[in-house]
Amino acid sequence: MRAIVSVIGKDRTGIIAKVATALYELSVNIEDISQTVMQNEYFTMIMMVGLSDEANIKDIDASLQKVASELGVEIRIQHEDIFNLMHRV
């Protein structure tokens, strides 16, 4: 099972490290990652992550929301199928 994790906020040191560490601690594998800093101020990142069959997206989201609060960013996780349906043209 795969999911999409997005992170948006003001750029600061440690965003990738803290998000990646939180995912690692939850046994979530980062399969692909893209990030950019826009106008030297705004950080955006999207990750495709692999989840075990036992993974619970609500538990992962709760952990990521703690990280989001610490960093002052917005973090969302969505099952890959839901993400694809929402972004279909």
N, C-alpha and C positions, 0 to 999 in steps of 0.2 A: 504494500500500500504506500502511496506517496502523497505528499501534501506540499503546499506552497506557503512559505513564510515571507512576509514583507515587513520591512522596517523603514520608517520615515521619521525624520526629525532634524534638529540642528546638529551639525557635525561636531563631534568631540572625540577625544581619544578613547579607545577601548570598546567601541560599539560592537565591532565584529568579534572581538575576543570574548566579550561577555555573552553575546547571543550564542556563539559557537560553543562556549563552555556549558551553558545551560542545556543546549541540545545534546551535547556529549553526555552529560550527567543523566539524561533521560534515555540514553541509548538510541538517539536519533542520528541517522547518518546524513550528512550534507552531500548530496549528489551533484549539485550544480549551484553556482553562486554568481551573481552579478551585482556590482555596487558602483556607485558614482557619487561624487560630491558636486553639486550644482552651484555655480557662482561662488565657490569657496565658502559656502555657508550651509547648504542643505544636503543632508545625507539621505540617500535612498539605497535600499538593498532588497533583492528578491532572491530567495533560495528555493530550490527543489530539494525536498528531504525525503528520505526513505524511512518508513515506520515499520516496526515489527507488527505481526498480526495481533499481538496483545496490547499494542499501544492505544492509549485513550487520548484523543485530541483535546478533550476538555481539560485533562490533567496537564498536558503539555502547554496548552494555552494559559492555564493558571500560573505555571512556572514562568512562562515568557512575559506575562503581565507584571510579575514582580521585577523582572529585568527592565522592562519598559519604564516602570515607575522610577527605578534607580537611575536610569539614563536620561529620562525626560524625553523619550521617543514613543512613537506608536508602533506596536507590533501586532500583526494579525497572522493567524494560521488558518488555512482552509484545506479541506480534502481536495486533491487534484481534480476530481470529477466536478465538484461544485465550482471551483475556480474556472474550469474550462467552460461550464455552462453559463456562468455569469459574464464571461468575456467573449462569448461567441458573437460574431457579426452576422 
